[in-house]
Structures are given as C-alpha cells and as structure tokens.
Amino acid sequence: MGCLKGCAGFFVGAMIIGLLSNAFGKDGLGQIIVAIVLLSALAIAIFVVYQKRKFTNERKFNPVNLLRDVLFGTKLPEDIAAKAASSSLLAYDDAFKWRVVRSENYAQNFQTILQEYEGRDGDVFENFQAQLVCEPANTLYPNAIAVTWGGLIIGYMAKLETPSLFAYIMNMGGMAQVRGRLTFGVTENTNAVRLDIAMPFSLAQNS
C-alpha cells in the first residue's frame, strides 16, 4: 500500500513538473529549478510519512513505548491493560514474600473486584494472577511498579524492593504477570496483597 502511494505521488509530481515546464517554455534552467524544487518537496513529504508510520509501529509493537509518557490513575489505559494481560508469567516459589503497598488508595477497585467475583468481605483469593506494569513516567516514585488486576490498580510494589525488579521487567517490555494472594478487607479498607516471585528473576515454565 505504501509503495502504491509512493508511486502515485511520483507520477503526480512528474505531471506537475511537465505542466510547469510547458509554462516556462524552452527555458531549460527554469525547468531544472522547478524540477529540483518539486522533487525535493516530494521527497520530504515521503520521508515525513515514513517517519510517522515508523513511530506508530514502534509504539504499537513495543510495549515500553506505551509506558514512557503515561501516568496511571486508578486503572490502566485500555491498550496497556490488554498487553499486560498477555505478558509473561514470572517464576514463583510459593513464599508470597513480596509486599504491595498503598492499597488503601484503591478501595473502590477492591470493591469492584469483590463484586465481580461474587465474593465476601474477608475472603482470600489464592494464586490469582496479577499484572505488574512499570510506570517510568512517575517522577515522584522512581522505579514505580503498579500492581493491577484486570486493568484495575490495587497497589504498588514497596520502594525498597523495586529497583532490580523494575529493571528486569523493563527489559521484558515493562510488563509481567505474577501469582498473588489477595485478602479482602473492603469494609475497613484493610485489603492486603502479597506476591509470589522467585529470585533470581526468571520466567515460569511454559510462560
């Protein structure tokens, strides 16, 4: 398709050059100048279109590019959430020792999840699959990693535990899935999340 557009642009340019050449009569220098100007303009236009398409494709196919300028609210943008849901699963060791903090800021999201799964306050969801999404645009919390479930943010990884994990996940495209344990405390906003991530970091088998 791009080739066809390029050819069409070339022929249109050639036709314009021909018409202007006739207007200049037999002035050979004038014809050459017009041809150079028009072909230069055409080349610039093709280059701009190519660069725009290249940027769009890079943003589309490289998840990291989706994250660079995005600050998260209480949920992920739809395109980021969709990619996170299909990201690779990190290896686990059944220890659930990784802490998730600031969950109290997302009380409504816990209530939404509890309602969707028709659970009860106090229920414990074992081995649910959470999505970790790096937030490089977050200047207040360097190495910020949002913990999400179905696009809803349910907390962030604790600061002291994030630098090495952040670097590892960014090398994977800025997103990964992990096993988690969620204890609902909706009434008193005491929801708690622990994650199961083995060290050294690696991908789960068949991930």
Secondary structure, DSSP 8 states (H G I E B T S, - for coil): -HHHHHHHHHHHHHHHHHHHHHHTTT-HHHHHHHHHHHHHHHHHHHHHHHHHHHHHHHHHH-HHHHHTT----SB--HHHHHHHHTS-BB---S---EEEE-GGGGHHHHHHHHHHTT--TT-EEEEEEEEEEE-TT-SSSTT-EEEEETTEEEEEE-GGG-HHHHHHHHHTTSEEEEEEEEE--TTTT--EEEEE--SS--B-TT-
